[in-house]
Amino acid sequence: IAGQGIANPIAAIWSAAMLLDFLGEKSSAELIMQAIKAVTGEGRVLTRDLGGHATTQAVSEEIVSKIKQQANTN
């Protein structure tokens, strides 16, 4: 799947949240986790392995968008 844009980026993003948590950046880690939960919960923008049709980039962008939305409301 390398180079095809179909890989699920959630594990990589989740690992970044875990690293932030380990480093004491709990609020940043929680923002990322909330964004992941929101995107997967909505079910609109998912990669094929999760039953969707979105690309790696589309899922990543959707998660970043959710992080920004949540950061602006907090």
C-alpha positions, 0 to 999 in steps of 0.5 A, spaced: 500 500 500 506 504 500 505 510 495 497 509 494 494 513 499 490 508 502 494 507 509 490 508 515 494 514 519 490 513 525 495 509 529 501 514 527 497 520 529 495 516 536 502 514 537 503 522 537 498 523 542 501 517 546 508 521 546 505 527 548 502 524 554 508 521 556 512 528 555 506 531 560 502 534 554 496 531 557 491 537 554 494 536 547 494 529 547 487 529 549 485 534 543 488 529 538 484 523 542 478 527 542 479 528 534 480 521 532 474 519 536 470 524 533 472 522 526 471 515 527 465 516 530 462 520 525 464 515 520 464 520 514 471 520 512 474 513 513 480 509 510 478 502 506 480 498 512 474 501 516 469 501 511 470 507 508 473 510 501 477 516 504 485 517 502 490 517 508 491 525 506 483 526 507 483 522 514 489 526 516 486 533 514 479 531 517 483 529 524 487 536 524 480 540 522 477 537 528 483 538 533 483 546 530 475 546 532 476 543 539 482 548 540 478 554 538 472 551 543 476 550 549 
